[in-house]
């Protein structure tokens, strides 16, 4: 019984220390890694640590970049962007966070990521993907987090509401 108590104490103690080390590392990286990239830029480097962000790209030749979510997350909307004819590569790391990636239905997305106690999924209709379309390569990983690839987002695609006319 004493050995079991010792093992459980070590397990919970190490888990707590790991969580504290992870949180402190995230704070340090948040200060050192600024987000870079505007909506019209062809390459982005977004950092979402302890925060959320919805980013909509209007790039004319999107080539990719990187997105880091750590205890944070958001949406990267590429439906208004044009993919570079040579394709693009987007590296995504989701650590205790999540990312929703919105792409046009017709884009090819090649997943080269791994998930550890998390997930990476593409929910789009495969029949809509054009076989000769440029390819967006999605590299990266999800650790206790998730990356979802969608072609629509009902919460972002709400129609504009017209104000009633004055009487």
C-alpha positions in Angstrom: 0.0 0.0 0.0 2.8 2.4 0.8 4.5 1.7 -2.6 1.3 2.5 -4.4 0.9 5.8 -2.5 4.5 6.7 -3.4 4.0 5.9 -7.1 0.7 8.0 -7.2 2.4 10.8 -5.3 5.3 10.9 -7.8 2.9 10.6 -10.8 0.7 13.6 -9.6 3.8 15.6 -8.5 5.5 15.1 -11.9 2.2 15.9 -13.7 1.9 19.2 -11.8 5.5 20.1 -12.4 5.1 19.4 -16.1 2.0 21.5 -16.3 3.7 24.4 -14.5 6.8 24.1 -16.8 4.5 24.1 -19.9 2.6 27.2 -18.7 5.8 29.1 -18.0 7.3 28.1 -21.3 4.2 29.4 -23.1 4.5 32.7 -21.2 8.1 33.1 -22.3 7.4 32.2 -25.9 4.5 34.6 -26.1 6.8 37.4 -25.3 9.5 36.3 -27.8 7.4 35.2 -30.7 5.2 38.0 -32.2 2.6 37.2 -34.8 3.5 38.3 -38.3 1.2 38.6 -41.2 -1.7 40.7 -42.5 -4.7 39.6 -44.4 -3.2 40.4 -47.8 0.2 38.7 -47.1 1.1 35.6 -49.1 3.0 34.2 -46.0 2.0 34.3 -42.4 3.5 33.4 -39.0 0.7 33.5 -36.4 1.3 32.9 -32.7 -1.8 32.3 -30.6 -0.6 31.7 -27.0 -3.1 32.3 -24.3 -5.3 34.1 -26.8 -7.7 33.5 -29.7 -7.8 35.1 -33.1 -9.9 34.9 -36.2 -7.7 35.6 -39.3 -9.1 35.9 -42.9 -6.7 35.9 -45.7 -7.1 37.8 -49.0 -3.7 36.8 -50.3 -3.4 36.7 -54.1 -0.7 34.0 -54.1 -0.9 32.3 -50.7 2.3 30.3 -50.1 1.7 29.3 -46.5 3.6 29.9 -43.3 3.1 28.8 -39.7 0.5 28.9 -36.9 1.2 28.1 -33.3 -1.6 27.6 -30.9 -0.6 27.0 -27.2 -3.4 27.3 -24.6 -5.2 29.3 -27.3 -6.8 28.9 -30.7 -8.7 30.4 -33.5 -9.8 30.3 -37.1 -7.7 30.7 -40.2 -10.0 31.5 -43.1 -8.3 31.0 -46.5 -11.6 31.0 -48.5 -10.9 34.6 -49.7 -7.3 33.7 -50.6 -5.9 32.4 -53.9 -3.5 29.6 -53.5 -0.1 30.0 -55.2 0.0 27.9 -58.5 2.9 26.0 -57.1 0.9 25.2 -53.9 1.6 26.1 -50.3 2.8 24.7 -47.1 1.3 25.6 -43.7 2.9 24.3 -40.5 0.5 24.1 -37.6 1.2 23.3 -34.0 -1.7 22.9 -31.6 -0.6 22.4 -28.0 -3.5 22.4 -25.5 -5.3 24.5 -28.1 -7.1 24.3 -31.4 -7.3 25.6 -34.9 -10.1 25.7 -37.4 -8.7 25.9 -40.9 -11.3 27.1 -43.5 -10.4 26.4 -47.1 -12.5 26.4 -50.3 -14.3 23.2 -51.1 -12.2 22.6 -54.2 -8.7 22.9 -52.7 -6.6 19.8 -52.2 -5.2 19.6 -48.7 -2.5 17.0 -48.0 -2.2 16.2 -44.3 1.3 15.4 -43.0 0.6 15.9 -39.3 0.4 13.7 -36.3 -1.8 13.9 -33.3 -1.0 12.8 -29.7 -4.0 12.7 -27.5 -5.6 15.2 -29.9 -6.9 15.1 -33.5 -6.5 16.4 -37.0 -9.6 16.0 -39.3 -10.8 17.1 -42.7 -14.6 17.2 -42.8 -15.0 18.4 -46.4 -16.8 16.6 -49.1 -14.1 14.7 -51.1 -16.2 14.8 -54.3 -15.9 18.6 -54.5 -12.1 18.6 -54.5 -10.6 19.4 -57.9 -8.0 16.8 -59.0 -5.8 19.4 -60.8 -6.0 22.1 -58.1 -2.9 23.4 -56.4 -2.2 21.6 -53.1 -2.0 23.0 -49.6 0.3 20.8 -47.6 -0.6 20.8 -43.9 2.4 19.9 -41.7 2.5 19.9 -37.9 1.0 18.2 -34.9 -1.7 18.4 -32.3 -0.7 17.6 -28.7 -3.7 17.6 -26.4 -5.3 19.8 -29.1 -7.0 19.7 -32.4 -6.9 20.9 -36.0 -10.1 20.8 -38.1 -10.3 21.5 -41.8 -13.6 22.8 -43.0 -15.1 24.6 -46.1 -17.8 26.4 -44.1 -18.3 28.0 -40.7 -21.9 28.7 -39.9 -20.8 31.1 -37.1 -18.7 33.2 -39.5 -21.0 32.9 -42.5 -24.0 34.6 -40.9 -25.9 36.9 -43.3 -25.8 40.6 -42.5 -28.9 41.8 -40.7 -30.4 44.9 -42.2 -31.5 47.5 -39.6 -35.3 48.2 -39.7 -36.3 51.3 -41.6 -37.4 54.1 -39.3 -41.2 54.5 -39.1 
